[in-house]
């Protein structure tokens, strides 16, 4: 397994490399046939909040879609710990899905597979508390920047991939994004899948044949379940 480091506005120290090398071995326990792991460290030179000035992005590249996680912190070690916790969680989800679907032509829906799990205790772990603190800091920073900074629109282009809605949901979870753009193999339309609530997702596509006064038909089905329920 190849491990690549890159830094922007910061030098990757030997101590940080040793720290990452020691922890990154856990990836082999959750993922198979990993080709390489990219570790990117970015320092914002003019950050308003120094507690989130450093960001670490981890990307696992192997067979299938890449799995990515990113986090910010006051130093690269703290940011790495949060990003690594996110990465391990996404790797576990990907591994569990492989176990559910292997050798089963009609896999159990996600809500059914998790319905028997015990309720999580109200006592939060250190990682969960750190994640919540990071989200709060990012929200505060976004609010501050929105008050003092001009509106910024960033445009990105990605290859157009044809896939099923279920595969698009998997890709979205693996990269940790709130939405995922794709071409629906069932309709040939450009579409976007997004998270609504826990274990519930939505799909939006544009139909040029509809006018502004018409509404499209809403369909509901389970994950990896081909039977549709028309809601009208």
C-alpha positions in Angstrom: 0.0 0.0 0.0 1.5 3.3 -1.1 1.2 6.3 1.2 1.5 9.8 -0.5 2.0 13.1 1.4 1.5 16.6 0.1 1.4 20.0 1.8 0.3 23.4 0.8 1.7 26.4 2.8 3.1 23.9 5.3 6.0 21.4 5.6 5.2 17.8 6.4 7.4 16.9 9.3 8.9 13.5 10.0 7.1 13.4 13.3 3.7 13.8 11.5 4.6 11.1 9.0 5.5 8.7 11.8 2.2 9.5 13.6 0.2 8.9 10.4 2.1 5.7 9.4 1.4 4.2 12.8 -2.3 4.8 12.7 -3.0 4.3 9.0 -2.4 0.5 9.3 -6.0 0.2 10.6 -7.2 0.9 7.0 -6.0 -2.6 5.9 -8.4 -4.1 8.5 -11.4 -2.5 6.9 -10.6 -2.2 3.2 -9.3 -4.7 0.7 -7.0 -4.2 -2.2 -6.1 -0.6 -1.3 -3.6 0.8 -3.8 -2.7 4.0 -2.1 -3.7 6.6 0.5 -3.2 10.3 -0.1 -2.7 12.6 2.8 -3.1 16.3 2.0 -2.4 19.0 4.6 -3.4 22.6 3.9 -2.7 25.7 5.9 -4.8 28.9 5.3 -2.4 31.8 5.6 -5.0 34.4 6.3 -7.6 32.4 8.3 -9.9 34.4 10.6 -10.1 31.5 13.1 -6.7 29.9 13.9 -8.5 27.0 15.5 -9.5 25.8 12.0 -6.6 27.1 10.0 -5.3 23.7 9.2 -7.1 21.0 7.2 -6.2 17.4 6.5 -7.8 15.4 3.7 -7.4 11.6 3.5 -8.3 9.6 0.3 -8.2 5.9 0.0 -7.8 4.7 -3.6 -8.3 1.1 -4.7 -10.7 -1.0 -6.6 -14.0 0.8 -6.8 -14.8 4.4 -5.9 -12.4 6.5 -3.8 -13.2 7.0 -0.1 -12.5 10.4 1.3 -12.6 12.3 4.6 -11.6 15.8 5.6 -11.4 17.8 8.8 -10.0 21.1 10.2 -8.2 21.8 13.4 -5.7 24.0 15.3 -2.8 21.7 14.3 -2.4 19.0 11.7 -2.4 16.2 14.4 -5.8 17.2 15.7 -7.2 17.6 12.2 -5.8 14.2 11.2 -7.4 12.5 14.2 -10.9 13.8 13.3 -10.5 13.1 9.6 -9.2 9.6 10.3 -12.2 8.9 12.5 -14.5 9.9 9.7 -12.5 7.8 7.2 -12.7 4.7 9.4 -16.5 5.1 9.8 -17.0 5.3 6.0 -14.8 2.3 5.5 -16.9 0.3 8.0 -20.1 1.3 6.2 -18.6 0.2 2.9 -17.4 -3.1 4.4 -20.8 -3.8 6.0 -22.6 -3.2 2.7 -20.3 -5.7 1.0 -21.2 -8.3 3.7 -24.9 -7.6 3.3 -25.0 -7.9 -0.5 -22.5 -10.7 -1.0 -24.3 -13.8 -2.3 -27.8 -12.3 -1.8 -29.9 -11.3 -4.8 -32.4 -9.5 -2.6 -30.5 -7.6 0.1 -32.1 -6.4 3.2 -33.0 -2.7 3.2 -30.8 -0.5 5.3 -33.6 0.4 7.8 -34.4 -3.3 8.3 -30.8 -4.3 8.8 -30.3 -1.7 11.5 -33.7 -1.9 13.2 -32.4 -4.4 15.7 -29.4 -2.5 16.7 -29.3 -1.1 20.3 -30.0 2.6 20.9 -26.8 4.6 21.2 -26.1 5.8 24.7 -26.4 9.5 25.4 -22.8 9.6 26.6 -20.8 10.8 23.7 -17.3 9.6 22.9 -14.4 11.9 22.6 -14.4 11.6 18.8 -18.2 12.5 18.6 -17.7 15.5 20.9 -14.7 16.6 18.7 -16.8 16.3 15.6 -19.6 18.3 17.1 -17.2 21.0 18.2 -15.7 21.1 14.7 -19.1 21.5 13.1 -20.0 24.3 15.5 -16.7 26.1 14.8 -17.2 25.7 11.0 -20.7 27.1 11.3 -19.5 30.1 13.3 -16.7 30.7 10.8 -19.2 30.5 7.9 -21.5 32.9 9.6 -18.6 35.3 10.3 -17.4 35.1 6.7 -20.9 35.6 5.3 -21.2 38.8 7.3 -17.8 40.3 6.2 -16.9 38.6 2.9 -18.4 39.0 -0.5 -20.4 36.1 -2.1 -18.1 33.5 -3.7 -19.3 31.0 -6.3 -16.9 28.1 -7.1 -17.4 26.0 -10.2 -16.2 22.5 -10.6 -16.6 20.0 -13.4 -16.5 16.2 -13.0 -16.8 13.3 -15.5 -20.4 12.3 -16.3 -20.9 8.8 -15.0 -23.9 6.6 -15.7 -25.0 4.6 -12.7 -28.0 3.5 -10.7 -29.6 5.6 -7.9 -28.4 3.0 -5.4 -24.8 3.3 -6.6 -25.0 7.1 -6.5 -26.1 6.9 -2.8 -23.1 4.7 -2.1 -20.7 7.1 -3.9 -22.2 10.0 -1.9 -21.6 8.3 1.4 -18.1 7.2 0.6 -16.9 10.7 -0.2 -18.9 12.3 2.6 -20.7 14.8 0.5 -24.3 16.0 1.1 -25.2 15.3 -2.5 -23.9 13.5 -5.6 -24.4 14.3 -9.3 -24.8 11.4 -11.9 -26.6 10.2 -15.0 -29.5 7.9 -14.0 -29.1 4.7 -16.0 -32.8 4.0 -15.8 -33.9 7.3 -17.4 -30.8 8.7 -19.0 -31.4 12.0 -17.2 -28.8 14.1 -15.3 -29.8 13.8 -11.6 -28.7 14.5 -8.1 -29.1 12.3 -5.1 -29.1 13.9 -1.6 -29.5 13.0 2.0 -32.9 13.8 3.6 -32.9 12.2 7.0 -31.1 9.1 8.5 -31.4 6.3 6.0 -33.6 8.4 3.7 -32.5 9.9 0.4 -34.0 12.0 -2.4 -33.4 12.2 -6.1 -34.0 15.2 -8.2 -33.8 15.4 -12.0 -34.9 17.9 -14.6 -37.6 17.1 -17.2 -37.8 19.6 -20.1 -41.2 18.3 -21.1 -42.8 19.7 -17.9 -43.9 23.3 -17.6 -43.8 25.4 -14.4 -47.4 24.5 -13.6 -46.9 20.7 -13.7 -45.6 18.4 -11.0 -43.7 15.2 -11.6 -44.7 11.8 -10.2 -43.1 10.9 -6.9 -41.9 7.3 -6.5 -40.6 5.6 -3.3 -38.7 2.4 -2.9 -36.2 0.7 -0.6 -32.5 0.6 -1.0 -31.6 -2.0 -3.7 -35.3 -2.8 -4.0 -36.7 -2.5 -7.5 -40.4 -2.3 -6.6 -41.7 1.2 -6.8 -44.6 2.9 -4.9 -46.2 5.8 -6.8 -47.4 8.6 -4.6 -48.9 10.8 -7.3 
